[in-house]
Amino acid sequence: MLLHLFDGEPHLLQARVEPGNSGIGQYGPTVQSTPANYLRIHGGKETPYLDYFMSYRLDAKPLLQTHQVDLGVRYFRKSKTLSFIEVPNLLPTIDNMIWVPVCVLLQLVQKNNFFNTDLRSMVGVFDWSAYRGKRPNFSSIQCNELPRSSSQCWFLPGYDFSERFEITAIAQTGTHEIVDDGVRDLTETGVAATLYRVACTNREVRTWHQPLMTTAFRSAVTQYIRETTHGWEFLLSMVFQMGFNTRLYLTSFLKIT
């Protein structure tokens, strides 16, 4: 995400038309691209503003970079790098880009299906209170020592995260089969995949084929919060997801179907 301090500290977003969206399009970060796309392995066009994130520039100030994993119940070892770069000027925008003030961003994040998952992730990990109205020094920010109490446990006993996985052919699972338009769920209780042909004029490539995972059920995410004399506290769950050989801290309850 590119940011620029100007009155309301606006930053640059892009409207993205993607297969699987609820509605026609959703807003996402300035750059949202897989290596295959930004390295132009498929022969597509260049990713706009990519040089601000992938090369050294005198007019770019790195603010924060963090590495995050994706849902292990949906992806196998998939991760993303979230980068925040400050620029000294309001850069010209292409057709599907817009500068948005931070105050507007934090209001619209509550609107259903308006921002995509990647943009929501970036909104969640950035310290907006430190950035608004001043130039922050993120290198000097230190995390206070976690409070200790009888009700808190940072390491749960009895968990074994050393399990390893093997890739298995779909035909050998007994629960799914390959059909002409994707992968069918034989049990009708889990996840299937449908193959789509996608066309979009403002992406790196104009047309491509892509499988989309489908399910007949809706997922549910619940986060418990409480206010104490020490401030706000969040109830987190430590879980083991099949896509990663490590423990992950997630929301209080996560039901992915």
C-alpha positions as CSV (number, residue, x, y, z in Angstrom):
1,M,0.0,0.0,0.0
2,L,1.3,3.5,-0.9
3,L,0.6,6.3,1.6
4,H,1.1,10.0,1.5
5,L,0.6,12.5,4.4
6,F,-1.8,15.1,3.0
7,D,-4.5,16.6,5.2
8,G,-6.3,13.4,6.1
9,E,-3.3,11.2,5.3
10,P,-4.8,9.6,2.2
11,H,-3.4,6.4,0.7
12,L,-3.8,4.7,-2.7
13,L,-6.3,1.9,-3.3
14,Q,-7.4,0.1,-6.4
15,A,-10.8,-1.2,-7.5
16,R,-10.4,-4.9,-8.4
17,V,-12.6,-7.0,-10.5
18,E,-11.8,-10.6,-9.5
19,P,-13.5,-14.0,-9.9
20,G,-15.3,-14.9,-6.8
21,N,-16.2,-11.4,-5.7
22,S,-19.5,-10.6,-4.1
23,G,-20.7,-8.1,-6.7
24,I,-18.7,-6.8,-9.6
25,G,-15.7,-5.4,-7.8
26,Q,-14.0,-4.7,-4.5
27,Y,-11.3,-2.3,-3.3
28,G,-7.9,-3.7,-2.6
29,P,-4.3,-2.5,-1.8
30,T,-2.2,-0.4,-4.3
31,V,-0.5,-3.6,-5.4
32,Q,-2.0,-7.1,-5.1
33,S,-0.1,-9.5,-7.2
34,T,1.4,-13.0,-7.2
35,P,5.0,-13.6,-8.4
36,A,3.7,-15.2,-11.6
37,N,1.9,-11.9,-12.5
38,Y,4.4,-9.2,-11.4
39,L,7.3,-11.2,-12.9
40,R,5.2,-11.4,-16.1
41,I,5.7,-15.2,-16.4
42,H,2.4,-15.3,-18.4
43,G,3.6,-12.5,-20.7
44,G,1.1,-10.0,-19.3
45,K,1.5,-6.2,-18.8
46,E,3.5,-4.6,-16.0
47,T,2.0,-4.2,-12.6
48,P,1.4,-0.5,-11.8
49,Y,3.5,1.1,-9.0
50,L,5.4,-2.2,-8.5
51,D,8.8,-0.4,-8.6
52,Y,8.0,1.4,-5.3
53,F,7.9,-2.0,-3.6
54,M,10.5,-4.1,-5.5
55,S,13.4,-1.6,-6.0
56,Y,15.2,1.2,-4.2
57,R,13.8,4.6,-4.8
58,L,14.9,8.0,-3.2
59,D,11.3,9.1,-3.2
60,A,9.9,6.1,-1.3
61,K,10.1,5.7,2.5
62,P,9.4,2.1,3.9
63,L,7.1,2.3,6.9
64,L,6.3,-1.3,7.7
65,Q,6.7,-4.8,6.2
66,T,5.1,-7.9,7.8
67,H,4.8,-11.5,6.6
68,Q,1.4,-13.2,7.2
69,V,0.0,-16.7,6.4
70,D,-3.3,-17.4,4.7
71,L,-6.0,-19.8,5.9
72,G,-4.5,-23.2,6.2
73,V,-7.9,-24.9,5.7
74,R,-8.0,-23.4,2.2
75,Y,-4.4,-23.1,1.1
76,F,-1.2,-25.1,1.5
77,R,1.6,-23.1,2.9
78,K,0.4,-19.9,1.2
79,S,1.8,-16.6,2.7
80,K,1.8,-12.9,1.8
81,T,4.1,-10.0,2.4
82,L,2.3,-6.8,3.4
83,S,4.3,-3.6,2.7
84,F,3.6,0.0,3.5
85,I,5.5,2.7,1.6
86,E,5.2,6.4,2.0
87,V,5.7,8.7,-1.0
88,P,6.3,12.5,-0.9
89,N,3.6,13.4,-3.5
90,L,0.2,12.4,-4.6
91,L,1.0,10.2,-7.6
92,P,-1.1,10.2,-10.7
93,T,-3.7,7.5,-10.7
94,I,-4.8,5.1,-13.4
95,D,-8.4,4.4,-14.2
96,N,-9.1,1.9,-11.3
97,M,-7.1,3.7,-8.6
98,I,-8.1,6.3,-6.1
99,W,-6.5,8.2,-3.1
100,V,-8.7,7.7,0.0
101,P,-8.3,9.5,3.4
102,V,-7.6,7.2,6.3
103,C,-10.7,8.3,8.2
104,V,-12.8,7.2,5.2
105,L,-11.0,3.9,5.0
106,L,-11.6,3.1,8.7
107,Q,-15.3,3.8,8.2
108,L,-15.8,1.8,5.0
109,V,-14.1,-1.3,6.5
110,Q,-17.4,-1.9,8.3
111,K,-19.3,-2.1,4.9
112,N,-20.0,-5.6,3.7
113,N,-18.0,-6.9,0.7
114,F,-16.6,-3.4,0.0
115,F,-12.9,-4.2,0.7
116,N,-11.3,-7.5,-0.3
117,T,-9.5,-9.7,2.2
118,D,-6.0,-8.4,1.5
119,L,-7.0,-4.8,2.1
120,R,-8.7,-5.8,5.3
121,S,-5.5,-7.6,6.4
122,M,-3.5,-4.4,5.8
123,V,-6.0,-2.3,7.7
124,G,-5.6,-4.6,10.6
125,V,-1.9,-4.8,10.9
126,F,-0.9,-1.2,10.5
127,D,-0.7,1.3,13.5
128,W,-2.9,4.0,12.2
129,S,-3.0,5.9,15.5
130,A,0.8,6.4,15.2
131,Y,0.6,7.4,11.6
132,R,-2.2,9.9,11.6
133,G,-1.1,13.5,11.9
134,K,2.6,12.9,12.2
135,R,5.5,11.0,10.7
136,P,6.0,8.0,12.9
137,N,9.2,6.2,13.8
138,F,8.1,2.6,13.7
139,S,11.5,1.3,14.6
140,S,11.2,2.9,18.0
141,I,7.8,1.3,18.8
142,Q,8.1,-1.4,21.4
143,C,5.5,-3.9,22.6
144,N,4.8,-3.7,26.3
145,E,5.3,-6.9,28.3
146,L,2.2,-9.1,28.2
147,P,0.2,-9.1,31.4
148,R,0.2,-12.3,33.5
149,S,-2.8,-13.6,35.3
150,S,-4.2,-17.0,36.3
151,S,-6.7,-16.9,33.5
152,Q,-4.1,-16.6,30.8
153,C,-1.9,-19.3,29.3
154,W,0.5,-18.4,26.5
155,F,1.7,-22.0,25.8
156,L,-0.9,-24.8,25.8
157,P,0.4,-28.3,26.8
158,G,-0.3,-31.4,24.9
159,Y,-0.1,-30.0,21.4
160,D,2.1,-31.7,18.7
161,F,2.8,-29.5,15.7
162,S,5.5,-31.8,14.2
163,E,3.1,-33.6,11.8
164,R,4.0,-33.5,8.1
165,F,1.8,-33.8,5.0
166,E,1.8,-35.4,1.7
167,I,0.2,-34.3,-1.6
168,T,-2.5,-36.9,-2.6
169,A,-4.1,-37.3,-6.0
170,I,-7.8,-36.2,-6.0
171,A,-8.8,-39.6,-7.4
172,Q,-7.3,-41.3,-4.4
173,T,-9.1,-39.3,-1.7
174,G,-12.4,-41.2,-2.0
175,T,-14.3,-37.9,-1.2
176,H,-13.7,-36.0,-4.5
177,E,-13.6,-36.6,-8.2
178,I,-12.4,-34.6,-11.2
179,V,-15.2,-33.6,-13.6
180,D,-15.2,-31.5,-16.8
181,D,-15.8,-28.2,-15.0
182,G,-13.8,-28.8,-11.9
183,V,-13.7,-31.0,-8.8
184,R,-16.9,-32.5,-7.4
185,D,-17.5,-33.2,-3.7
186,L,-18.9,-36.8,-3.5
187,T,-19.9,-36.3,0.2
188,E,-21.8,-33.1,-0.5
189,T,-20.7,-31.9,2.9
190,G,-17.4,-30.2,2.2
191,V,-15.6,-28.1,-0.4
192,A,-15.6,-28.4,-4.2
193,A,-14.0,-26.5,-7.0
194,T,-15.4,-25.1,-10.3
195,L,-13.3,-24.0,-13.2
196,Y,-14.1,-20.6,-14.7
197,R,-12.9,-18.6,-17.7
198,V,-12.2,-15.0,-16.6
199,A,-11.9,-11.9,-18.6
200,C,-10.8,-8.5,-17.2
201,T,-9.2,-5.6,-19.1
202,N,-7.3,-3.9,-16.2
203,R,-5.3,-6.9,-14.9
204,E,-1.9,-8.1,-15.9
205,V,-3.4,-10.6,-18.3
206,R,-6.8,-10.1,-20.0
207,T,-8.1,-13.7,-19.9
208,W,-7.3,-16.8,-17.9
209,H,-8.8,-20.0,-16.5
210,Q,-9.1,-20.3,-12.7
211,P,-10.6,-22.8,-10.3
212,L,-12.7,-21.4,-7.5
213,M,-13.4,-23.2,-4.3
214,T,-17.1,-23.5,-3.6
215,T,-19.2,-24.6,-0.6
216,A,-22.9,-24.7,0.2
217,F,-22.3,-23.4,3.8
218,R,-21.4,-20.1,5.3
219,S,-18.3,-19.6,7.5
220,A,-18.5,-17.9,10.8
221,V,-15.8,-15.8,12.7
222,T,-16.3,-14.8,16.3
223,Q,-14.0,-12.5,18.4
224,Y,-14.5,-12.1,22.1
225,I,-13.4,-8.8,23.6
226,R,-13.4,-7.5,27.2
227,E,-12.4,-4.2,28.8
228,T,-10.2,-4.5,32.0
229,T,-8.4,-2.0,34.2
230,H,-5.3,-2.7,32.0
231,G,-7.2,-1.9,28.7
232,W,-8.9,-4.0,26.1
233,E,-8.1,-7.8,25.9
234,F,-8.9,-10.2,23.1
235,L,-9.6,-13.9,23.5
236,L,-7.5,-15.7,21.0
237,S,-7.3,-19.4,20.0
238,M,-4.2,-21.3,19.3
239,V,-4.9,-23.8,16.5
240,F,-3.1,-26.1,14.1
241,Q,-4.2,-25.8,10.5
242,M,-3.4,-28.5,8.0
243,G,-1.7,-26.1,5.6
244,F,1.0,-25.1,8.0
245,N,3.4,-27.0,10.2
246,T,3.1,-24.6,13.1
247,R,0.6,-23.2,15.5
248,L,-1.4,-20.1,14.6
249,Y,-3.1,-17.6,16.8
250,L,-6.6,-16.9,15.4
251,T,-9.9,-15.3,16.5
252,S,-11.8,-16.8,19.4
253,F,-13.9,-19.1,17.2
254,L,-13.4,-19.8,13.5
255,K,-15.8,-22.1,11.7
256,I,-14.6,-22.5,8.0
257,T,-16.8,-24.7,5.9
